[in-house]
Amino acid sequence: MKVRDFAQEKRIDVIDTNQSSVVFKMKNGRELVVKNTIQGISSAVYMFDGKKEPQRIQDVATFDDGKEFQRYFGTKN
């Protein structure tokens, strides 16, 4: 299962962009900027809930079985 499919199955918004940087706006007002490194193109995938800092998905295998998702969001559902 692809990360995108897993996220959509969990009803999580998936946003694609080809911008050279992405700004994550946290609920506490803090902004975190992630820059794409290769001419504005990146295959990086981040989880973000607005409360914790965005977390880059490191291991698609553990994400696919729900472990990485559960560690970040605290639940499988």
WONORJO-V6337 format. One record per residue. N is the residue number from 1. RES is the residue in three letters. PSI is psi in whole degrees, 0 to 359 (none if undefined). NEAR is the number of other ideal C-beta (glycine too) atoms within 12 Angstrom. D_CENTER is the distance of its C-alpha to the mean C-alpha in Angstrom with 1 decimal. Layout:
BEGIN
n	res	psi	near	d_center
N	RES	PSI	NEAR	D_CENTER
N	RES	PSI	NEAR	D_CENTER
END
This chain:
BEGIN
n	res	psi	near	d_center
1	MET	137	16	15.9
2	LYS	155	16	13.1
3	VAL	316	29	9.4
4	ARG	314	20	9.8
5	ASP	317	15	12.9
6	PHE	312	28	11.8
7	ALA	316	28	9.2
8	GLN	325	14	12.2
9	GLU	326	17	14.6
10	LYS	7	23	13.1
11	ARG	42	10	13.4
12	ILE	133	24	9.8
13	ASP	139	13	9.7
14	VAL	126	19	8.3
15	ILE	127	18	9.1
16	ASP	145	15	10.6
17	THR	153	19	12.4
18	ASN	20	14	14.9
19	GLN	157	16	15.5
20	SER	343	16	16.4
21	SER	156	17	14.1
22	VAL	134	24	11.4
23	VAL	121	18	12.3
24	PHE	120	26	10.2
25	LYS	116	16	13.1
26	MET	158	17	13.4
27	LYS	334	13	16.0
28	ASN	4	12	18.4
29	GLY	347	9	18.7
30	ARG	144	15	17.1
31	GLU	135	16	15.2
32	LEU	130	21	13.0
33	VAL	130	16	13.2
34	VAL	126	22	11.4
35	LYS	138	16	13.9
36	ASN	140	18	13.8
37	THR	338	12	16.6
38	ILE	91	11	18.4
39	GLN	44	10	20.1
40	GLY	8	13	17.1
41	ILE	130	14	15.6
42	SER	142	20	12.6
43	SER	10	17	11.2
44	ALA	145	22	8.2
45	VAL	132	30	4.9
46	TYR	145	30	2.0
47	MET	141	31	2.4
48	PHE	127	27	5.2
49	ASP	0	21	8.6
50	GLY	344	19	10.9
51	LYS	315	17	12.8
52	LYS	162	19	11.3
53	GLU	148	21	10.0
54	PRO	145	25	6.3
55	GLN	124	23	6.0
56	ARG	136	22	5.8
57	ILE	119	26	6.6
58	GLN	322	17	10.3
59	ASP	105	16	12.2
60	VAL	326	21	11.8
61	ALA	314	15	15.1
62	THR	334	17	14.2
63	PHE	318	31	11.0
64	ASP	326	19	13.6
65	ASP	6	16	16.0
66	GLY	351	22	13.7
67	LYS	314	18	14.3
68	GLU	320	25	10.9
69	PHE	313	29	9.6
70	GLN	321	17	12.9
71	ARG	320	19	12.8
72	TYR	309	28	9.9
73	PHE	344	24	11.0
74	GLY	3	13	14.5
75	THR	157	12	15.5
76	LYS	342	16	15.4
77	ASN	none	11	16.3
END
